[in-house]
């Protein structure tokens, strides 16, 4: 992707997204009690796959959670992979593995 990817966040739709050539890549989440975001689905249009788009979405979502004092449950397999392979120590500290947050 030659141009910078612009991540947008729609709180009403509970998703982060990037518009790409008339379609969009999305990272969808649910808001759970205790300030937890269940990040359950990431999807990138076929023509944009393998170009780091999902990583940009995940990074924006983790940034948002960190700035807002929220925790993350990485239900989506990609978010779980991102958490293991790419997350900074600060981002890893946001992850919880149960809905109780404990």
DRENVOPA-407871 format. One record per residue (C-alpha): z, x, y; residue number from 0. Coordinates in steps of 0.25 Angstrom, whole numbers. Layout:
N
<<Z, X, Y>, NUM>
...
***
This chain:
102
<<0, 0, 0>, 0>
<<-5, 7, 12>, 1>
<<3, -1, 23>, 2>
<<18, -2, 24>, 3>
<<23, -14, 16>, 4>
<<31, -24, 24>, 5>
<<42, -31, 17>, 6>
<<46, -45, 22>, 7>
<<58, -53, 18>, 8>
<<59, -68, 18>, 9>
<<73, -72, 16>, 10>
<<69, -87, 14>, 11>
<<60, -83, 2>, 12>
<<70, -72, -3>, 13>
<<59, -62, -4>, 14>
<<54, -49, 2>, 15>
<<39, -48, 3>, 16>
<<27, -39, 7>, 17>
<<14, -45, 10>, 18>
<<3, -38, 3>, 19>
<<-12, -42, 6>, 20>
<<-9, -57, 6>, 21>
<<1, -57, -5>, 22>
<<15, -52, -5>, 23>
<<25, -44, -13>, 24>
<<39, -50, -15>, 25>
<<53, -47, -19>, 26>
<<61, -60, -21>, 27>
<<76, -61, -21>, 28>
<<87, -72, -22>, 29>
<<99, -72, -14>, 30>
<<112, -72, -22>, 31>
<<126, -74, -18>, 32>
<<134, -62, -13>, 33>
<<122, -56, -6>, 34>
<<114, -52, -18>, 35>
<<98, -53, -18>, 36>
<<93, -55, -32>, 37>
<<79, -48, -31>, 38>
<<72, -55, -42>, 39>
<<57, -54, -40>, 40>
<<47, -44, -34>, 41>
<<32, -46, -35>, 42>
<<21, -38, -29>, 43>
<<6, -42, -28>, 44>
<<-2, -36, -39>, 45>
<<-11, -28, -29>, 46>
<<1, -22, -23>, 47>
<<9, -18, -35>, 48>
<<12, -3, -38>, 49>
<<12, 0, -23>, 50>
<<27, 0, -20>, 51>
<<27, -14, -15>, 52>
<<39, -19, -23>, 53>
<<47, -7, -20>, 54>
<<45, -10, -5>, 55>
<<50, -24, -7>, 56>
<<62, -19, -15>, 57>
<<66, -9, -5>, 58>
<<65, -20, 6>, 59>
<<74, -29, -2>, 60>
<<84, -18, -5>, 61>
<<84, -15, 10>, 62>
<<86, -29, 14>, 63>
<<98, -31, 4>, 64>
<<104, -18, 9>, 65>
<<104, -21, 24>, 66>
<<109, -35, 21>, 67>
<<121, -31, 12>, 68>
<<114, -38, 0>, 69>
<<114, -34, -15>, 70>
<<102, -35, -25>, 71>
<<100, -39, -39>, 72>
<<87, -33, -44>, 73>
<<83, -44, -53>, 74>
<<68, -41, -51>, 75>
<<64, -30, -61>, 76>
<<57, -22, -49>, 77>
<<69, -23, -40>, 78>
<<77, -18, -52>, 79>
<<68, -6, -53>, 80>
<<68, -4, -38>, 81>
<<83, -3, -38>, 82>
<<83, 7, -50>, 83>
<<71, 16, -45>, 84>
<<70, 15, -30>, 85>
<<82, 10, -24>, 86>
<<91, 19, -15>, 87>
<<106, 20, -18>, 88>
<<108, 10, -7>, 89>
<<99, 0, -13>, 90>
<<105, 2, -27>, 91>
<<118, -1, -21>, 92>
<<113, -15, -17>, 93>
<<110, -19, -32>, 94>
<<119, -28, -40>, 95>
<<115, -32, -54>, 96>
<<122, -46, -55>, 97>
<<123, -58, -47>, 98>
<<137, -56, -44>, 99>
<<135, -44, -36>, 100>
<<146, -36, -42>, 101>
***
